[in-house]
Amino acid sequence: MIDFPILTDGDVYSQFDYGMVVDAMRDAFAERAAGTLEAPPRWRVGAGEGDLVFTAGAATGPTSAAGFRVYETHPDDGDGHTELVAVFDAGTGTFEGLFAGYAIGGLRTGGIGGVAIDCLARADSETLGILGSGFQARAQVGAACAARDFAEVLVYSPTAESRASFAETVDADVDSAVRAVDDPEPVVREADALVCATNSEDPVFDPDWLEPGTHVTTIGPRFEDGHELPLAVVDRADVVATDSLPQVDAYDRPYVASGEDRERMVELADVLENPDQGRTDENDLTLFCSVGLAGTEVVLGKRFLEEFDA
C-alpha cells in the first residue's frame, strides 16, 4: 500500500509562489557553503535511443533532504515522457514523496537564478532584461522579481506573438511592469540585470550593448562551440560565478569559461558566504553561468512536501 504522496505539476503549481522557491534555494546554498550539501555531477545511463540522466544530492544539515532527479533524452516528445524527483529524509532514510513532472526541475533553476541576481546585481538595480520567452524565461523572471524589487521587466524574443504573450502572462506573475520590446538592443542596454534563457547556440546580443555594472545570467547553451552568450562577455566580466564547479568540470565539451577564465570562476555559495568574492564595485560586470547544482531539486521537493502536509 502506498503511504507517501505522489505529486504532479498541477499539485506543485497549485501551492507554490516564487518567494518560497527562492527561499528554498537560499537554504540549499547555505548548506553548500557549510559543506552539508553533497552535490556530485550528473551522470548518464544509456537506454536505447536516449539516456537516463540522474542528478542526486543530499542536504544533511537543517534541510535534511536526500534523493535524486531522473529525466530522459529520447527523441520522442509525446505523452508518457516526464521527470521524476524522489525525496528521502536525510537523517532517517524515510521515503517522503515523489514528484512526476517538470515543475520542480524548472522552478529550482529559476530559483537559483533569483538567488544569483540578488547576490551579484547592483543594489540599485531597477530594470530586469530577459532574452527568451519559454518556460525557463518565465521562471527566471518570477524568481528574480521575488528576490529583488525591479520596477520594470523588458523582454525580447524573435517572434512578436511569443514575446507579447510572455509579457502578458508574466505581468500577472510579478509586481513589476512587464513590457515586450521588438529589438534586443534596448533590452540589453537598459537592463541592470540581464537573463539569457534561449536555445540558441549563437550569441543572442552584441557585447558592446552592455553597460558597465550590468549583471548577466546565462541559462542556455554555454559551450565554446555553441553558446547564447558572446564569449567577449566572459573576457570582460569582473566576476564569473556558477552554481556547481564540479558540474562545469564534468562536461565533455569545452565550457565558455575555460583555461584562465575557469581558474577565476567561483561558486555562488562561496560568494554568498564571502561577498568580497563577488561584486565589489558598482561598475563591475558580473556573470552567472547556471549549470544545475545537484540536490537543489530535492531541497525544493522537500519544501513542497512540507507545504503539502501543512
Protein Blocks (a to p, Z undefined) as FASTA:
>chain_A
ZZbdcddfklmmmmgcfklmmmmmmmmmmmmmnopaccdddddddehjbccdddddddfb
lnopaddddddfbfblcehiacddddddfklopafbdcedjklmmmmmmmmmmmmmmmmm
cfklcbdcdedjbfklmmmmmmmmmmpccfbdcdddfblklmmmmmmmmmmmpmbdcddd
fbfklmmmmpmbdcdddfbfbdfbdfklpcghiacddfbdcbfkbcfbdfklmmmpmbdc
dfblklmmmpcbdcfbgcjlmmmpccfklmmmmmmlmcfbfkbccddddebiahklmmmm
mmmmmmmmZZ
